Amino acid sequence: MMKETIIRLNKVSKKYHDKVVLSNVDLALKHGELILIKGDSGEGKSTLLNILALLEPIDSGDIYWQEKNISQLDIKGKKRLRKVNMSFIFQDYNLFEDLTLEENLKVFLRLSTNKKEDEIEADIHTYLKKFKMEDRKSIFIKLLSGGERQRIAIMRAFLANKSIIFADEPTANIDEENKKMIVNYFKEWKREGKVILLVSHDDFYDDIADDIYRLHKGNLSKVNRGGVK
Ligand SMILES: Nc1ncnc2c1ncn2[C@@H]1O[C@H](COP(=O)(O)OP(=O)(O)OP(=O)(O)O)[C@@H](O)[C@H]1O
């Protein structure tokens, strides 16, 4: 079965001042796929992620949403697409330090979804259990470890239940055992038809990636994996 494309970049270029960060980049994100982006520091991985997330304007090229050209969409329209369809796992977590874990999840869901209060409560309960964090729910975020925060950031993206997940080095602080757990969640997301765009140096994800790309000097090239997926 052909996988449906959600978002696609066509010959997208971007520079900051004189520095070319992306040069004629083509990339399609399809339902049920995990795409891994690698590249040295400063090569433009976050810029690429931000462009796909409609957070960063482009200099030239086109962006298609379900094969409709949205390059000219205004900020409001982009924001709407983002709110309905996209969630993020960032390196700095963006958690509220002075709220408890449970309060964090509630505030997040109120802001990022249109779920009703009883749905929010039920979902939080389910996911706290799933991520084995029920016993941490009343603890202030500032008292939790780096690994726990990272798991919470990932749990939050699950809870938001959007079709595209953008993750920038999501497991930098996580031990092997928890990494395996996270990888299993990514697999579950793929099975549900979600798209995951992952920026990571970690070879840990190579096996579950449908495609791996390397960004270098503005060019995005597919890594040849010798036919093995
Ligand atoms: N808003 C901006 N204004 C000017 N230059 C920028 C801006 N954002 C990024 N850059 C520059 O563009 C280049 C690519 O940055 P980007 O953050 O996308 O790289 P990266 O591959 O994600 O790096 P890292 O792995 O270190 O996070 C860098 O040289 C950076 O300094």
The ligand as an SDF file (V2000), in Angstrom:
LIG
                    3D

 31 33  0  0  0  0  0  0  0  0999 V2000
   17.7620   32.7190   13.7120 N   0  0  0  0  0  0  0  0  0  0  0  0
   19.0130   32.5670   13.2400 C   0  0  0  0  0  0  0  0  0  0  0  0
   19.7310   33.6190   12.8490 N   0  0  0  0  0  0  0  0  0  0  0  0
   20.9790   33.4880   12.3540 C   0  0  0  0  0  0  0  0  0  0  0  0
   21.6060   32.3040   12.2180 N   0  0  0  0  0  0  0  0  0  0  0  0
   20.9410   31.2060   12.6130 C   0  0  0  0  0  0  0  0  0  0  0  0
   19.6150   31.2640   13.1380 C   0  0  0  0  0  0  0  0  0  0  0  0
   19.2120   29.9990   13.4400 N   0  0  0  0  0  0  0  0  0  0  0  0
   20.2430   29.1950   13.1110 C   0  0  0  0  0  0  0  0  0  0  0  0
   21.2730   29.9000   12.6080 N   0  0  0  0  0  0  0  0  0  0  0  0
   22.5510   29.3600   12.1100 C   0  0  0  0  0  0  0  0  0  0  0  0
   22.2470   28.3840   11.1260 O   0  0  0  0  0  0  0  0  0  0  0  0
   23.1130   27.2650   11.2360 C   0  0  0  0  0  0  0  0  0  0  0  0
   22.2930   25.9880   11.4600 C   0  0  0  0  0  0  0  0  0  0  0  0
   21.7560   25.9970   12.7690 O   0  0  0  0  0  0  0  0  0  0  0  0
   20.8890   24.7800   13.3330 P   0  0  0  0  0  0  0  0  0  0  0  0
   20.5430   25.1310   14.7410 O   0  0  0  0  0  0  0  0  0  0  0  0
   19.7860   24.5050   12.4050 O   0  0  0  0  0  0  0  0  0  0  0  0
   21.9530   23.5880   13.3000 O   0  0  0  0  0  0  0  0  0  0  0  0
   21.8880   22.1320   13.9710 P   0  0  0  0  0  0  0  0  0  0  0  0
   22.3780   21.1880   12.9380 O   0  0  0  0  0  0  0  0  0  0  0  0
   20.5350   21.9000   14.5220 O   0  0  0  0  0  0  0  0  0  0  0  0
   22.9410   22.2780   15.1340 O   0  0  0  0  0  0  0  0  0  0  0  0
   23.0440   21.5000   16.5860 P   0  0  0  0  0  0  0  0  0  0  0  0
   23.2580   20.0480   16.2820 O   0  0  0  0  0  0  0  0  0  0  0  0
   24.2510   22.1470   17.1950 O   0  0  0  0  0  0  0  0  0  0  0  0
   21.7800   21.7950   17.3170 O   0  0  0  0  0  0  0  0  0  0  0  0
   24.0700   27.5810   12.3650 C   0  0  0  0  0  0  0  0  0  0  0  0
   25.2510   28.1240   11.8090 O   0  0  0  0  0  0  0  0  0  0  0  0
   23.3340   28.6330   13.1710 C   0  0  0  0  0  0  0  0  0  0  0  0
   24.2030   29.4720   13.8360 O   0  0  0  0  0  0  0  0  0  0  0  0
  1  2  1  0
  2  3  1  0
  2  7  2  0
  3  4  2  0
  4  5  1  0
  5  6  2  0
  6  7  1  0
  6 10  1  0
  7  8  1  0
  8  9  2  0
  9 10  1  0
 10 11  1  0
 11 12  1  0
 11 30  1  0
 12 13  1  0
 13 14  1  0
 13 28  1  0
 14 15  1  0
 15 16  1  0
 16 17  2  0
 16 18  1  0
 16 19  1  0
 19 20  1  0
 20 21  2  0
 20 22  1  0
 20 23  1  0
 23 24  1  0
 24 25  2  0
 24 26  1  0
 24 27  1  0
 28 29  1  0
 28 30  1  0
 30 31  1  0
M  END
$$$$
